[in-house]
Amino acid sequence: MKNLTENLDVFADRIRADMEKKDAAREKVLPLCRELIRYASVTIRAIHRQQFDEAKNLLTEGKKVRESLAQAIKEWPELSSHGFVKDAQKEYTEANAVFALVTGQSLPDPDDLKVDYGAYLNGLGDTVGELRRYILDSMRHGDLTHCEETLTAMDDIYTTLVTMDFPDAITGGLRHTTDQVRGILEKTRGDITLAVREKELTEKLVQHGVK
C-alpha cells in the first residue's frame, strides 16, 4: 500500500524554513515598531513644551526608524498588515500631523509618510486629542490666538473621518476613533466658546472701570 504521507517531511522542512525566516523578520520588526512609537511620543511631548526645534529633530530621527522598518518588512510584506506595524505607523502619523498643525503647516501626505491609509486616518483621529490638549494649555496661559484656527483643523479632520464609511477590517477600527473625535470636538468647542465669552466680559468690565 502506498504511503500517502511520504512527502510530508519534505513539505514540513520547506514550511519550517519559511516560517523561521518570517519569525526572524518579525523579531527585527518589533523593536523598530517600539522605537518608532517612542520617537512619536517624545516628539509630541516636545511640541507641548513648545520645543519645536527639538520636535523637528525627533521627527527626522523617527523618519530614519520608519525607513528601517519599511526595509525590514520588505522581504515579508504580509508583516505590514500586523497590528504592531499599523500602531507604529499611526503614532508616527500623529506626531507628524500634530507638529504640522501646531506650527501652522499643512497636513503631511500619507504617501510622503509612507504609511498605511487606515493607520494614517486613525493617526489623524488621535491628533485631534493632542490638539485639544494644546488648546487647553493655550487657554490656561490666556492665549486664545490660535484656538479657533486649531478647532477648525479638528473639525476638518472629523468631517473627513466621518465620510470613511468602510468596514473596520479595512480602516483599522476607524469608526471607534471617529466617535471619540466627535466627543472631543464638541467638548473643545464648548470650552473655547466659554473662554471667549469670559474674555469678552472681562474686557467690558475693564472698559467700565470694573476690576
C-alpha positions as CSV (number, residue, x, y, z in Angstrom):
1,M,0.0,0.0,0.0
2,K,1.3,3.4,-0.9
3,N,2.4,5.8,1.9
4,L,0.2,8.8,1.4
5,T,2.4,11.0,3.7
6,E,5.8,10.0,2.4
7,N,6.5,13.6,1.2
8,L,5.3,15.2,4.4
9,D,8.8,15.5,5.8
10,V,9.9,17.4,2.7
11,F,6.9,19.7,2.9
12,A,7.5,20.3,6.6
13,D,11.2,21.2,6.1
14,R,10.3,23.7,3.5
15,I,7.5,25.2,5.6
16,R,9.7,25.3,8.7
17,A,12.5,27.1,6.9
18,D,10.0,29.7,5.6
19,M,8.5,30.3,9.0
20,E,11.9,30.6,10.6
21,K,12.8,33.4,8.2
22,K,9.4,35.0,8.8
23,D,9.9,34.8,12.6
24,A,13.4,36.3,12.3
25,A,11.9,39.2,10.3
26,R,9.2,39.7,12.9
27,E,11.8,39.8,15.7
28,K,13.6,42.5,13.8
29,V,10.4,44.5,13.1
30,L,9.0,44.5,16.6
31,P,11.9,46.6,18.2
32,L,11.7,49.0,15.3
33,C,7.9,49.5,15.9
34,R,8.6,50.1,19.6
35,E,11.3,52.6,18.7
36,L,9.1,54.5,16.2
37,I,6.3,54.7,18.8
38,R,8.9,56.1,21.3
39,Y,10.0,58.7,18.9
40,A,6.4,59.7,18.3
41,S,5.8,60.0,22.0
42,V,8.8,62.2,22.8
43,T,8.1,64.3,19.7
44,I,4.6,65.1,21.0
45,R,5.9,65.9,24.4
46,A,8.4,68.3,22.9
47,I,5.6,70.0,21.0
48,H,3.5,70.6,24.1
49,R,6.6,72.0,25.8
50,Q,7.0,74.5,22.8
51,Q,10.3,72.8,22.0
52,F,9.7,72.9,18.3
53,D,13.4,72.6,17.1
54,E,13.7,69.5,19.3
55,A,10.5,68.1,17.9
56,K,11.6,68.7,14.4
57,N,14.9,66.9,15.0
58,L,13.0,64.0,16.6
59,L,10.8,63.7,13.6
60,T,13.9,63.5,11.4
61,E,15.2,60.6,13.6
62,G,11.8,59.0,13.6
63,K,11.8,59.1,9.8
64,K,15.0,57.1,9.8
65,V,13.4,54.4,12.0
66,R,10.4,54.3,9.8
67,E,12.7,53.8,6.8
68,S,14.4,50.9,8.6
69,L,11.1,49.4,9.4
70,A,10.0,49.6,5.8
71,Q,13.2,47.8,4.8
72,A,12.7,45.2,7.5
73,I,9.3,44.2,6.2
74,K,10.3,44.3,2.6
75,E,11.1,40.6,2.4
76,W,7.8,39.6,4.1
77,P,5.2,42.2,3.0
78,E,2.5,40.4,5.0
79,L,4.0,41.7,8.2
80,S,2.9,45.2,7.2
81,S,-0.7,44.1,7.9
82,H,0.1,43.2,11.6
83,G,-1.3,45.3,14.3
84,F,2.0,46.3,15.8
85,V,3.2,47.8,12.5
86,K,-0.1,49.7,12.0
87,D,0.1,51.0,15.6
88,A,3.6,52.3,14.9
89,Q,2.5,54.0,11.7
90,K,-0.5,55.5,13.4
91,E,1.7,57.0,16.2
92,Y,4.2,58.3,13.6
93,T,1.4,59.9,11.6
94,E,0.1,61.5,14.8
95,A,3.4,63.1,15.7
96,N,3.9,64.5,12.2
97,A,0.3,65.8,12.0
98,V,0.4,67.5,15.4
99,F,3.7,69.2,14.6
100,A,2.4,70.4,11.3
101,L,-0.8,71.8,12.6
102,V,0.6,73.4,15.7
103,T,3.3,75.1,13.7
104,G,0.9,76.4,11.0
105,Q,1.8,73.9,8.3
106,S,-0.3,71.8,6.0
107,L,-1.0,68.2,7.0
108,P,1.6,65.7,5.8
109,D,0.6,63.5,2.9
110,P,0.3,59.8,3.8
111,D,2.3,58.8,0.7
112,D,5.1,61.1,1.9
113,L,5.0,59.5,5.3
114,K,4.8,56.1,3.6
115,V,2.2,54.7,6.0
116,D,-0.9,52.6,5.5
117,Y,-4.0,54.7,4.8
118,G,-6.0,53.2,7.6
119,A,-3.2,53.9,10.1
120,Y,-3.0,57.4,8.7
121,L,-6.7,58.1,9.3
122,N,-6.5,56.7,12.8
123,G,-3.4,58.8,13.4
124,L,-5.3,61.9,12.4
125,G,-8.1,60.9,14.8
126,D,-5.6,60.7,17.6
127,T,-4.2,64.0,16.5
128,V,-7.5,65.7,17.5
129,G,-7.0,64.6,21.1
130,E,-3.5,66.2,21.2
131,L,-4.8,69.3,19.6
132,R,-7.4,69.6,22.4
133,R,-4.6,69.3,24.9
134,Y,-2.7,72.1,23.0
135,I,-5.8,74.3,23.1
136,L,-6.4,73.8,26.8
137,D,-2.7,74.6,27.5
138,S,-3.0,77.8,25.5
139,M,-6.2,78.8,27.3
140,R,-4.6,78.2,30.7
141,H,-1.9,80.7,29.6
142,G,-4.6,83.2,28.5
143,D,-3.7,82.8,24.8
144,L,-6.7,82.3,22.6
145,T,-4.9,83.4,19.4
146,H,-4.8,80.1,17.6
147,C,-7.6,78.3,19.3
148,E,-10.3,78.9,16.7
149,E,-7.8,78.0,13.9
150,T,-6.9,74.8,15.7
151,L,-10.5,74.0,16.3
152,T,-11.2,74.4,12.6
153,A,-8.5,71.9,11.8
154,M,-10.0,69.5,14.3
155,D,-13.4,69.9,12.7
156,D,-12.0,69.4,9.2
157,I,-10.4,66.1,10.4
158,Y,-13.6,64.9,11.9
159,T,-15.6,65.9,8.7
160,T,-13.2,63.8,6.7
161,L,-13.1,60.8,9.0
162,V,-16.9,60.5,9.2
163,T,-17.0,60.1,5.4
164,M,-14.8,56.9,5.5
165,D,-17.7,54.5,5.9
166,F,-15.9,51.2,5.3
167,P,-15.6,48.0,7.3
168,D,-13.3,48.1,10.4
169,A,-11.2,45.4,8.8
170,I,-10.2,47.9,6.1
171,T,-9.9,51.0,8.2
172,G,-8.4,49.5,11.4
173,G,-11.3,50.4,13.7
174,L,-11.8,53.9,12.4
175,R,-15.5,54.1,13.5
176,H,-14.5,53.9,17.2
177,T,-11.8,56.6,16.6
178,T,-14.3,58.8,14.8
179,D,-16.8,58.5,17.6
180,Q,-14.1,59.6,20.1
181,V,-13.2,62.5,17.8
182,R,-16.8,63.8,17.8
183,G,-16.9,63.9,21.6
184,I,-13.5,65.6,21.8
185,L,-14.6,68.2,19.2
186,E,-17.8,69.1,21.0
187,K,-16.1,69.4,24.4
188,T,-13.4,71.6,22.9
189,R,-15.9,73.8,21.1
190,G,-17.7,74.4,24.3
191,D,-14.5,75.2,26.2
192,I,-13.4,77.7,23.6
193,T,-16.9,79.3,23.5
194,L,-16.9,79.7,27.3
195,A,-13.3,81.1,27.3
196,V,-14.1,83.7,24.6
197,R,-17.2,84.9,26.4
198,E,-15.3,85.2,29.7
199,K,-12.6,87.2,27.9
200,E,-15.2,89.5,26.3
201,L,-16.9,90.0,29.7
202,T,-13.6,90.8,31.3
203,E,-12.7,93.3,28.6
204,K,-16.1,95.1,29.0
205,L,-15.7,95.3,32.8
206,V,-12.3,96.8,32.3
207,Q,-13.7,99.3,29.9
208,H,-16.2,100.4,32.5
209,G,-13.6,100.6,35.2
210,V,-14.5,97.4,37.0
211,K,-11.6,95.4,38.2
